Amino acid sequence: MAKGKKFKMPSPLFNKTFWEHFGSVAVNAYRHYIFDKSSPRMSNDRPFPVYSDKYKKKTGKLKRQDASFANSKAPLLTGDLMRNTNHSTDAKNNAIYIGWNAEANKVKWLRDMKPERILTSKEHPFPKKITGQKLMKLTTTIGKKK
């Protein structure tokens, strides 16, 4: 029989500061992945479909338009949707939530378009490529702090 104090796993496993930092890193990686100018990808890791030639985004002359995204397939016109991508954390449940407040209706509208543009869904809440990268970095960081 082992002698000494009984070990108890801390609850929560990581503190609120850790989750806030990890959440900000994750949401920033999400923004760069989804709203990339040259090769934006949907949360299901597929490239965004090309906009039709009739779509006025391609002119670069819409009100408040970020003209640098005029020829991009990224779902970005004014930048509001990208800037409004936020996160919240729950240290007790070891969770990060990424979502939108003021621009949430645009996420559904983009998903309902034909062809659909998926920023997030029940099947693909977060891009797997980013999840793998961030978890690898997380395990490396935890391993170094021992």
MDAnalysis code that builds the backbone (N, CA, C; Angstrom):
import MDAnalysis as mda
import numpy as np

u = mda.Universe.empty(438, n_residues=146, atom_resindex=np.repeat(np.arange(146), 3), trajectory=True)
u.add_TopologyAttr("name", ["N", "CA", "C"] * 146)
u.add_TopologyAttr("resid", np.arange(1, 147))
u.add_TopologyAttr("resname", ["MET", "ALA", "LYS", "GLY", "LYS", "LYS", "PHE", "LYS", "MET", "PRO", "SER", "PRO", "LEU", "PHE", "ASN", "LYS", "THR", "PHE", "TRP", "GLU", "HIS", "PHE", "GLY", "SER", "VAL", "ALA", "VAL", "ASN", "ALA", "TYR", "ARG", "HIS", "TYR", "ILE", "PHE", "ASP", "LYS", "SER", "SER", "PRO", "ARG", "MET", "SER", "ASN", "ASP", "ARG", "PRO", "PHE", "PRO", "VAL", "TYR", "SER", "ASP", "LYS", "TYR", "LYS", "LYS", "LYS", "THR", "GLY", "LYS", "LEU", "LYS", "ARG", "GLN", "ASP", "ALA", "SER", "PHE", "ALA", "ASN", "SER", "LYS", "ALA", "PRO", "LEU", "LEU", "THR", "GLY", "ASP", "LEU", "MET", "ARG", "ASN", "THR", "ASN", "HIS", "SER", "THR", "ASP", "ALA", "LYS", "ASN", "ASN", "ALA", "ILE", "TYR", "ILE", "GLY", "TRP", "ASN", "ALA", "GLU", "ALA", "ASN", "LYS", "VAL", "LYS", "TRP", "LEU", "ARG", "ASP", "MET", "LYS", "PRO", "GLU", "ARG", "ILE", "LEU", "THR", "SER", "LYS", "GLU", "HIS", "PRO", "PHE", "PRO", "LYS", "LYS", "ILE", "THR", "GLY", "GLN", "LYS", "LEU", "MET", "LYS", "LEU", "THR", "THR", "THR", "ILE", "GLY", "LYS", "LYS", "LYS"])
u.atoms.positions = np.array([
    [0.848, -1.177, 0.000],
    [0.000, 0.000, 0.000],
    [0.891, 1.238, 0.000],
    [0.506, 2.216, -0.812],
    [1.283, 3.456, -0.918],
    [1.095, 4.293, 0.324],
    [2.187, 4.953, 0.731],
    [2.134, 5.824, 1.901],
    [2.185, 7.262, 1.436],
    [1.665, 8.141, 2.221],
    [1.682, 9.558, 1.892],
    [0.282, 10.108, 1.733],
    [0.240, 11.385, 1.326],
    [-1.044, 12.047, 1.162],
    [-1.794, 11.498, -0.045],
    [-3.089, 11.462, 0.089],
    [-3.936, 11.010, -1.000],
    [-3.987, 12.115, -2.062],
    [-3.753, 11.746, -3.324],
    [-3.755, 12.723, -4.419],
    [-5.176, 12.966, -4.880],
    [-5.499, 14.237, -5.047],
    [-6.817, 14.598, -5.547],
    [-6.616, 15.462, -6.788],
    [-7.258, 15.090, -7.887],
    [-7.172, 15.839, -9.130],
    [-7.819, 17.206, -8.917],
    [-7.121, 18.294, -9.280],
    [-7.705, 19.614, -9.091],
    [-8.923, 19.810, -9.986],
    [-9.897, 20.515, -9.480],
    [-11.086, 20.829, -10.265],
    [-11.351, 22.324, -10.149],
    [-11.316, 23.068, -11.174],
    [-11.068, 22.673, -12.555],
    [-9.592, 22.331, -12.781],
    [-9.369, 21.547, -13.825],
    [-8.029, 21.086, -14.146],
    [-7.108, 22.253, -14.494],
    [-7.613, 23.214, -15.276],
    [-6.870, 24.423, -15.627],
    [-7.640, 25.630, -15.111],
    [-6.929, 26.698, -14.748],
    [-7.607, 27.859, -14.178],
    [-8.187, 28.778, -15.263],
    [-8.921, 29.775, -14.834],
    [-9.600, 30.698, -15.742],
    [-8.607, 31.454, -16.624],
    [-7.462, 31.831, -16.095],
    [-6.442, 32.542, -16.868],
    [-5.956, 31.690, -18.032],
    [-5.725, 30.414, -17.778],
    [-5.302, 29.503, -18.840],
    [-6.341, 29.464, -19.951],
    [-7.618, 29.273, -19.577],
    [-8.671, 29.158, -20.589],
    [-8.876, 30.461, -21.343],
    [-8.751, 31.606, -20.670],
    [-8.872, 32.893, -21.377],
    [-7.771, 33.035, -22.414],
    [-6.543, 32.673, -22.040],
    [-5.427, 32.758, -22.984],
    [-5.620, 31.762, -24.133],
    [-5.958, 30.529, -23.814],
    [-6.156, 29.513, -24.844],
    [-7.320, 29.898, -25.756],
    [-8.382, 30.471, -25.188],
    [-9.529, 30.913, -25.981],
    [-9.169, 32.015, -26.957],
    [-8.370, 32.989, -26.501],
    [-7.976, 34.086, -27.397],
    [-7.075, 33.578, -28.516],
    [-6.206, 32.623, -28.221],
    [-5.351, 32.027, -29.255],
    [-6.218, 31.250, -30.255],
    [-7.176, 30.481, -29.763],
    [-8.043, 29.677, -30.630],
    [-8.915, 30.544, -31.531],
    [-9.516, 31.603, -30.988],
    [-10.384, 32.453, -31.810],
    [-9.557, 33.229, -32.839],
    [-8.339, 33.604, -32.499],
    [-7.480, 34.284, -33.465],
    [-7.099, 33.333, -34.606],
    [-6.774, 32.086, -34.277],
    [-6.454, 31.084, -35.303],
    [-7.672, 30.825, -36.188],
    [-8.861, 30.794, -35.583],
    [-10.107, 30.603, -36.334],
    [-10.309, 31.738, -37.329],
    [-10.129, 32.974, -36.866],
    [-10.279, 34.134, -37.762],
    [-9.323, 34.043, -38.952],
    [-8.071, 33.709, -38.681],
    [-7.078, 33.630, -39.755],
    [-7.381, 32.492, -40.726],
    [-7.976, 31.427, -40.258],
    [-8.287, 30.274, -41.101],
    [-9.512, 30.544, -41.971],
    [-10.578, 31.038, -41.374],
    [-11.843, 31.260, -42.076],
    [-11.781, 32.485, -42.989],
    [-11.195, 33.571, -42.517],
    [-11.223, 34.839, -43.253],
    [-9.906, 35.153, -43.966],
    [-9.128, 34.143, -44.291],
    [-7.867, 34.343, -45.004],
    [-8.148, 34.900, -46.404],
    [-7.398, 35.928, -46.833],
    [-7.634, 36.546, -48.140],
    [-7.346, 35.596, -49.298],
    [-6.259, 34.858, -49.214],
    [-5.832, 34.064, -50.365],
    [-6.474, 32.678, -50.439],
    [-6.629, 31.998, -49.318],
    [-7.230, 30.655, -49.368],
    [-8.110, 30.401, -48.143],
    [-9.249, 31.106, -48.048],
    [-10.147, 30.894, -46.906],
    [-10.794, 29.516, -46.981],
    [-11.021, 28.922, -45.819],
    [-11.629, 27.596, -45.763],
    [-12.788, 27.602, -44.768],
    [-13.765, 26.749, -45.052],
    [-14.927, 26.627, -44.176],
    [-14.565, 25.769, -42.975],
    [-15.453, 25.710, -41.980],
    [-15.157, 24.930, -40.771],
    [-15.113, 23.433, -41.053],
    [-15.633, 22.984, -42.199],
    [-15.519, 21.573, -42.580],
    [-14.240, 21.322, -43.379],
    [-13.313, 22.279, -43.367],
    [-11.994, 22.216, -43.994],
    [-12.024, 22.224, -45.524],
    [-13.157, 22.536, -46.107],
    [-13.241, 22.677, -47.571],
    [-13.083, 24.149, -47.933],
    [-12.607, 24.445, -49.168],
    [-12.505, 25.845, -49.570],
    [-13.895, 26.452, -49.777],
    [-14.005, 27.750, -49.562],
    [-15.272, 28.437, -49.816],
    [-15.567, 28.409, -51.312],
    [-16.851, 28.290, -51.691],
    [-17.187, 28.331, -53.111],
    [-16.960, 29.738, -53.676],
    [-16.771, 29.809, -54.983],
    [-16.553, 31.085, -55.662],
    [-17.882, 31.827, -55.726],
    [-17.838, 33.152, -55.522],
    [-19.038, 33.965, -55.672],
    [-19.364, 34.118, -57.158],
    [-20.639, 34.242, -57.472],
    [-21.040, 34.410, -58.870],
    [-20.578, 35.774, -59.389],
    [-20.490, 35.903, -60.706],
    [-20.051, 37.159, -61.313],
    [-21.054, 38.284, -61.076],
    [-22.303, 37.937, -60.794],
    [-23.342, 38.942, -60.548],
    [-23.235, 39.571, -59.155],
    [-22.512, 38.910, -58.271],
    [-22.412, 39.394, -56.893],
    [-21.603, 40.687, -56.852],
    [-22.145, 41.715, -56.225],
    [-21.531, 43.043, -56.246],
    [-20.259, 43.154, -55.419],
    [-19.964, 42.157, -54.613],
    [-18.742, 42.195, -53.809],
    [-17.516, 42.323, -54.712],
    [-17.574, 41.714, -55.879],
    [-16.432, 41.689, -56.785],
    [-16.074, 43.072, -57.329],
    [-17.006, 44.019, -57.298],
    [-16.704, 45.361, -57.808],
    [-15.797, 46.129, -56.863],
    [-15.889, 45.825, -55.562],
    [-15.078, 46.528, -54.570],
    [-15.603, 47.908, -54.258],
    [-16.848, 48.202, -54.626],
    [-17.389, 49.561, -54.468],
    [-18.646, 49.616, -53.607],
    [-18.921, 48.586, -52.829],
    [-20.076, 48.626, -51.947],
    [-19.780, 49.491, -50.728],
    [-20.826, 50.020, -50.122],
    [-20.673, 50.873, -48.945],
    [-19.962, 50.116, -47.823],
    [-18.935, 50.742, -47.256],
    [-18.133, 50.211, -46.152],
    [-17.349, 48.953, -46.525],
    [-17.254, 48.610, -47.801],
    [-16.575, 47.381, -48.201],
    [-15.069, 47.483, -48.003],
    [-14.500, 46.396, -47.508],
    [-13.043, 46.262, -47.443],
    [-12.610, 45.817, -48.838],
    [-12.144, 46.760, -49.647],
    [-11.826, 46.491, -51.052],
    [-10.726, 45.447, -51.218],
    [-9.889, 45.251, -50.194],
    [-8.820, 44.262, -50.311],
    [-9.370, 42.830, -50.370],
    [-10.643, 42.633, -49.988],
    [-11.271, 41.316, -50.042],
    [-12.208, 41.173, -51.249],
    [-12.206, 42.122, -52.180],
    [-13.127, 42.101, -53.314],
    [-13.001, 40.832, -54.149],
    [-11.804, 40.343, -54.372],
    [-11.598, 39.147, -55.196],
    [-11.399, 37.881, -54.372],
    [-11.603, 37.955, -53.078],
    [-11.428, 36.808, -52.192],
    [-12.726, 36.010, -52.080],
    [-12.608, 34.716, -51.832],
    [-13.782, 33.868, -51.588],
    [-14.198, 33.918, -50.122],
    [-13.432, 34.632, -49.305],
    [-13.748, 34.730, -47.871],
    [-15.091, 35.434, -47.672],
    [-15.888, 35.005, -46.686],
    [-17.188, 35.626, -46.429],
    [-17.025, 36.938, -45.663],
    [-16.332, 37.872, -46.279],
    [-16.032, 39.134, -45.608],
    [-16.325, 40.280, -46.557],
    [-17.218, 41.172, -46.161],
    [-17.516, 42.340, -46.967],
    [-17.013, 43.593, -46.245],
    [-17.499, 43.834, -45.041],
    [-17.095, 45.029, -44.294],
    [-16.071, 44.714, -43.209],
    [-15.945, 43.476, -42.832],
    [-15.043, 43.087, -41.748],
    [-15.748, 42.953, -40.417],
    [-17.029, 43.352, -40.359],
    [-17.781, 43.280, -39.103],
    [-17.902, 41.848, -38.591],
    [-18.177, 40.917, -39.497],
    [-18.347, 39.519, -39.100],
    [-17.056, 38.970, -38.503],
    [-15.931, 39.300, -39.107],
    [-14.643, 38.816, -38.601],
    [-14.321, 39.450, -37.242],
    [-14.514, 40.756, -37.130],
    [-14.201, 41.440, -35.863],
    [-15.130, 41.012, -34.735],
    [-16.347, 40.590, -35.070],
    [-17.320, 40.205, -34.053],
    [-17.172, 38.752, -33.618],
    [-16.233, 38.010, -34.183],
    [-15.984, 36.629, -33.763],
    [-15.308, 36.672, -32.396],
    [-16.006, 36.195, -31.383],
    [-15.522, 36.274, -29.999],
    [-15.483, 34.896, -29.351],
    [-14.971, 34.870, -28.143],
    [-14.959, 33.622, -27.392],
    [-15.345, 33.886, -25.944],
    [-15.820, 32.840, -25.309],
    [-16.015, 32.854, -23.861],
    [-15.513, 31.510, -23.355],
    [-15.178, 31.459, -22.097],
    [-14.599, 30.241, -21.548],
    [-15.348, 29.797, -20.300],
    [-15.218, 28.535, -20.002],
    [-15.812, 27.954, -18.803],
    [-14.779, 27.010, -18.197],
    [-14.020, 27.514, -17.238],
    [-12.948, 26.727, -16.626],
    [-13.491, 25.505, -15.889],
    [-14.667, 25.649, -15.319],
    [-15.250, 24.533, -14.564],
    [-15.518, 23.333, -15.471],
    [-15.965, 23.589, -16.708],
    [-16.265, 22.508, -17.652],
    [-15.160, 22.306, -18.691],
    [-14.013, 22.989, -18.507],
    [-12.895, 22.893, -19.440],
    [-13.363, 23.125, -20.871],
    [-14.001, 24.283, -21.120],
    [-14.603, 24.532, -22.425],
    [-14.319, 25.949, -22.925],
    [-14.260, 26.055, -24.255],
    [-14.163, 27.339, -24.953],
    [-15.353, 27.406, -25.898],
    [-16.022, 28.549, -25.912],
    [-17.142, 28.763, -26.820],
    [-16.772, 29.896, -27.759],
    [-16.903, 29.660, -29.062],
    [-16.626, 30.696, -30.058],
    [-17.932, 31.008, -30.760],
    [-18.217, 32.296, -30.917],
    [-19.475, 32.675, -31.547],
    [-19.536, 34.147, -31.867],
    [-20.741, 34.591, -32.212],
    [-20.983, 35.963, -32.633],
    [-22.141, 36.541, -31.840],
    [-22.091, 37.845, -31.612],
    [-23.199, 38.531, -30.954],
    [-24.039, 39.264, -31.996],
    [-23.551, 40.386, -32.459],
    [-24.306, 41.241, -33.363],
    [-24.425, 40.668, -34.770],
    [-23.518, 39.811, -35.181],
    [-23.489, 39.323, -36.556],
    [-23.955, 37.867, -36.693],
    [-24.573, 37.315, -35.666],
    [-24.941, 35.894, -35.675],
    [-25.904, 35.550, -36.812],
    [-26.779, 36.471, -37.191],
    [-27.719, 36.195, -38.279],
    [-26.999, 35.967, -39.606],
    [-25.833, 36.586, -39.800],
    [-25.072, 36.407, -41.038],
    [-24.513, 34.992, -41.144],
    [-24.162, 34.390, -40.017],
    [-23.625, 33.029, -40.014],
    [-24.674, 32.064, -40.559],
    [-25.915, 32.205, -40.101],
    [-27.003, 31.351, -40.593],
    [-27.295, 31.653, -42.053],
    [-27.315, 32.925, -42.417],
    [-27.590, 33.318, -43.801],
    [-26.542, 32.724, -44.750],
    [-25.274, 32.775, -44.376],
    [-24.210, 32.200, -45.202],
    [-24.369, 30.677, -45.317],
    [-24.759, 30.029, -44.234],
    [-24.947, 28.579, -44.247],
    [-26.115, 28.184, -45.140],
    [-27.159, 29.038, -45.200],
    [-28.352, 28.733, -45.999],
    [-28.196, 29.091, -47.471],
    [-27.128, 29.760, -47.840],
    [-26.898, 30.131, -49.241],
    [-26.691, 28.876, -50.082],
    [-26.893, 29.012, -51.369],
    [-26.580, 27.933, -52.301],
    [-25.528, 28.449, -53.254],
    [-24.333, 27.929, -53.319],
    [-23.791, 26.894, -52.455],
    [-23.523, 27.444, -51.050],
    [-23.611, 26.573, -50.067],
    [-23.481, 26.995, -48.670],
    [-22.054, 27.390, -48.307],
    [-21.967, 28.337, -47.372],
    [-20.684, 28.800, -46.841],
    [-20.739, 28.590, -45.322],
    [-20.062, 27.556, -44.852],
    [-20.198, 27.110, -43.463],
    [-19.089, 27.715, -42.601],
    [-19.471, 28.611, -41.694],
    [-18.520, 29.155, -40.730],
    [-18.438, 28.249, -39.505],
    [-19.568, 27.678, -39.149],
    [-19.641, 26.714, -38.059],
    [-20.964, 25.971, -38.177],
    [-20.999, 24.755, -37.686],
    [-22.232, 23.963, -37.714],
    [-22.149, 22.927, -36.597],
    [-23.230, 22.200, -36.385],
    [-23.218, 21.150, -35.369],
    [-22.227, 20.054, -35.742],
    [-22.142, 19.755, -37.031],
    [-21.224, 18.706, -37.491],
    [-19.767, 19.169, -37.476],
    [-19.546, 20.452, -37.741],
    [-18.196, 21.017, -37.827],
    [-18.135, 22.331, -37.042],
    [-18.113, 22.247, -35.709],
    [-18.105, 23.480, -34.911],
    [-16.807, 24.273, -35.045],
    [-15.705, 23.586, -35.295],
    [-14.392, 24.230, -35.347],
    [-13.538, 23.445, -36.338],
    [-12.768, 24.115, -37.184],
    [-11.955, 23.381, -38.169],
    [-11.007, 22.379, -37.514],
    [-11.012, 21.151, -38.016],
    [-10.169, 20.089, -37.441],
    [-8.689, 20.426, -37.557],
    [-8.301, 21.092, -38.640],
    [-6.890, 21.421, -38.829],
    [-6.388, 22.310, -37.692],
    [-7.177, 23.297, -37.329],
    [-6.783, 24.198, -36.236],
    [-6.819, 23.463, -34.904],
    [-7.839, 22.638, -34.687],
    [-7.951, 21.888, -33.437],
    [-6.699, 21.048, -33.223],
    [-6.266, 20.344, -34.255],
    [-5.067, 19.521, -34.148],
    [-3.832, 20.341, -33.839],
    [-3.674, 21.488, -34.527],
    [-2.515, 22.353, -34.301],
    [-2.502, 22.883, -32.877],
    [-3.622, 23.370, -32.406],
    [-3.690, 23.972, -31.071],
    [-3.518, 22.925, -29.976],
    [-4.071, 21.737, -30.159],
    [-3.901, 20.695, -29.150],
    [-2.452, 20.225, -29.099],
    [-1.796, 20.135, -30.258],
    [-0.379, 19.751, -30.272],
    [0.444, 20.796, -29.521],
    [0.149, 22.080, -29.768],
    [0.875, 23.149, -29.090],
    [0.589, 23.125, -27.597],
    [-0.659, 22.866, -27.236],
    [-1.052, 22.793, -25.830],
    [-0.309, 21.671, -25.103],
    [-0.275, 20.491, -25.692],
    [0.411, 19.370, -25.032],
    [1.912, 19.620, -24.933],
    [2.474, 20.273, -25.950],
    [3.904, 20.612, -25.913],
    [4.165, 21.599, -24.794],
    [3.321, 22.618, -24.666],
    [3.485, 23.633, -23.633],
    [3.351, 23.031, -22.239],
    [2.357, 22.172, -22.040],
    [2.159, 21.534, -20.740],
    [3.361, 20.668, -20.404],
    [3.884, 19.943, -21.385],
    [5.035, 19.088, -21.161],
    [6.285, 19.871, -20.742],
    [6.442, 21.081, -21.259],
    [7.609, 21.908, -20.943],
    [7.542, 22.490, -19.536],
    [6.339, 22.666, -18.996],
    [6.182, 23.319, -17.704],
    [6.360, 22.371, -16.531],
    [6.667, 21.125, -16.774],
    [6.842, 20.170, -15.660],
    [8.130, 20.399, -14.943],
])
